[in-house]
């Protein structure tokens, strides 16, 4: 490569997502949007420990016109990486609700408000900047372990490089603790606690062809585990940020030249059906054998046909969705998730989650028949993509695996991501100068005006900036935000974050009975219909549950896609593709065969029949009563 070809270099992905795990084994985060990692041997190691998801960063070279040339590796460049991350959750402000809700945000006071003055520095876990270079580099000198919480070292992960000189970011072990040894009491603001999630800025100096370039920086965020790998939110963070980029930052809309069913519409519908594996309400409404199974070939033939003959069916489905620009309270519409305002408000639009304005506009064109019925396109492997296709994939893939709501506060990243002030350009954040810490003091109360102001906390991202808005520790929020219960349809809905924090699941025992070809199809269907609470081993007492989550989160099952098709699937009554609970280590609480049969006969069959009777009686679509807000999930 001639020196004159390169005008600049940049780090990709612009925001990488690593995930905590208590195993030394790991797998790489996906480089392709909508394609989940599939590590050999599953998501837990041989000892039942959760594998880490590793964020991998690359360097790409650009010409004077801003066109990408290629990825630079150690073969033609010398790369020195510099990483500065931190965990500042405990020194930040409490979470009440998202501070960008129009007219509905609640100002926040400090977490650990009784800790004052310089003592608040004890609440900041900051290991400082760590540098690494070369190939296949590893070792304790690259550990992110110099930060302390009240004098106790907290390791936030470590760095390595691969054989090409790319940066590998390994997160922490998923640990959390209280310095005063008091139990957790609430979902997001537990004073005295810390965890080992983190985020920060990735920088690199690149020497190529005798010239030295400073790479455009990137960010990394270390988040909780993904307990539903391969399942995606109906609204992803990629949907959220892309909606912002298209409407406010002149980002090219891929659907501007025409909506395509399989690219733009089907993912929205499919992901509602796929949520059947982590929430039994979605199973009743959109799952296998339901009236609205959006993966059913016969239904897809209708929905993918733009003719006038199929327009009534498209309109029927479109009318189920709430309009994101409406201020009306519409609890009977979909998707059936809680919204950003749930918990503080009632009977207003913010209580429920809408799809984005961009998604809704595409659905409207689909409803009107203004779309292309193209065939599904096979996913191209990353190594066969052009450099331009690769950086486009690396922009979107990390955001696609993160949920796009509800932000109360959220799992991976949260509401600041939808604010224009955060972004230098689409997919790349504004960052602080190298060596700068993240500002923590904006006065005794953080108001929406301060948070969204030109010099507020969103104006630049530094070490700890992204994860500080989330719950501390992460485990208590996940154990609190599950699903409600709609007494009008007997469905466990709405849900919070089912694709990442499951609600009800297909157990390994139920799956084994379902797939047994020696059992008649009626009995196999009963086993398929039987779903169990994912957190069943932690009991129903809220305080006990959230504290057990802190200590035993790694024992929970991970809802994993099974590669083998269901054997002897008579007349297609059973699904060919299944996600089941795997790696659960709580064995004492498993029901006996007699208990399962009793539950199936006395509860499950009548439960499902009643739910489907309700569905069929209500204009063919999912509906819920306005009095559905029965909720018994502790703080939530």
GIMOLIN-V171262 format. One record per residue. PHI is phi in whole degrees, -180 to 180 (999 if undefined). Layout:
PHI
PHI
//
This chain:
999
-76
-59
-68
-70
-96
-109
-161
-135
-140
-93
-132
-71
-63
-134
-97
-117
-104
-134
-68
-167
-96
-103
-81
-76
-155
-144
-86
-60
-66
-94
-121
-62
81
-115
-84
-61
-140
-66
-62
85
94
-96
-126
-85
-65
-98
82
-89
-80
-73
-78
-95
-101
-88
-113
-114
-126
-113
-118
-99
-128
-90
-65
-87
86
-84
-73
-96
-173
-79
-98
-121
-64
-66
-124
-146
-106
-118
-115
-91
-133
-127
-133
-121
-160
-121
-121
-54
-72
-95
-97
-90
-64
-96
-108
-159
-61
-86
-113
-74
-61
71
-133
-79
-111
-55
-119
-91
-65
-71
51
-62
-76
-87
-126
62
-66
-62
-64
-62
-66
-88
-100
-102
-135
-80
80
-80
-125
-110
-154
-152
87
-118
50
-89
-157
137
-65
-68
-104
-75
-96
-125
-88
-79
-132
-124
51
82
-102
-63
-125
-84
-97
130
-157
-114
-144
-122
-97
-69
-100
87
-73
-84
-115
-108
-102
-81
-78
-89
87
-81
-150
-160
-114
-71
-103
61
-90
-74
-71
-128
-143
-83
-135
-129
-91
-61
88
-95
-143
-135
-114
-74
-170
-161
173
-112
-107
-126
-156
-107
-123
-109
-146
60
80
-118
-109
-121
-96
-71
-62
-68
-129
-124
-131
-130
-103
-122
-63
-63
-97
-85
-136
-61
95
-102
-125
-66
-60
-118
-95
-63
-64
-61
-66
-72
-67
-60
-63
-62
-68
-83
-125
-129
59
-73
-65
-83
-61
-95
-63
-90
137
-72
-116
-59
-73
-87
-106
-108
-57
-57
-63
-71
-60
-72
-69
-68
-66
-68
-57
-82
-132
-154
-73
-66
-62
-60
-67
-80
-130
-83
-58
74
-85
-66
-128
-78
-77
-102
-71
-57
-67
-68
-66
-59
-76
-70
-91
-99
-83
-72
-64
-62
-95
-61
-58
-71
-64
-65
-59
-70
-59
-67
-70
-81
-76
-80
-66
-99
-88
-96
-78
-81
-131
-68
-85
-98
-116
-77
-81
-121
-66
-105
-63
-94
-65
105
-105
-134
-133
60
-129
-60
-64
-72
-120
-88
-95
-73
-77
-60
-66
-60
-64
-64
-69
-62
-65
-64
-63
-58
-82
83
-94
-153
-101
-93
-68
-83
-57
-100
-65
-70
-81
-59
-59
-69
-98
-78
-70
-55
-66
-67
-64
-70
-66
-66
-69
-61
-93
-57
-64
-75
-69
-85
-97
-75
-103
141
-73
-95
-139
-83
139
-104
-101
-131
-138
-55
-57
-64
-92
-103
-56
-60
-72
-104
-76
-161
-53
75
-125
-82
-71
-128
-71
-66
-61
95
-79
-88
-86
-66
-115
-109
-122
99
-66
-130
-93
-98
-57
-61
-72
-61
-98
-73
-63
-116
-84
-67
-89
-71
-151
-105
-134
-58
89
-65
-82
-84
-64
-79
-94
-70
-128
-79
-62
-64
-68
-68
-68
-78
-96
-102
-116
-143
-91
-148
-95
-68
-75
-127
59
-112
-78
-142
-70
-117
-94
-134
-57
-69
-114
-123
-59
-106
-127
-138
-88
-74
-63
-67
-64
-63
-60
-74
-63
-91
-75
-69
-79
-93
-67
-64
-65
-68
-64
-65
-62
-67
-64
-73
-80
-118
-118
-64
-63
-97
-61
-79
-96
79
-104
-73
-62
-62
-64
-63
-69
-78
-66
-62
-62
-92
-129
-56
-72
-83
-69
-74
-108
-84
-123
-72
-94
-72
-76
-75
-62
-71
50
-83
-66
56
70
-67
-104
-74
-76
-108
-132
-108
-126
-71
-131
76
-73
-109
-92
-97
-66
-91
-66
-72
-77
-58
-63
-65
-64
-62
-62
-63
-63
-71
-91
-124
-65
-62
-68
-62
-71
-63
-65
-64
-72
-62
-62
-61
-67
-82
-115
45
72
-137
-69
-136
-140
-70
-70
-102
-81
-80
-77
-147
-129
-107
63
-59
-78
//
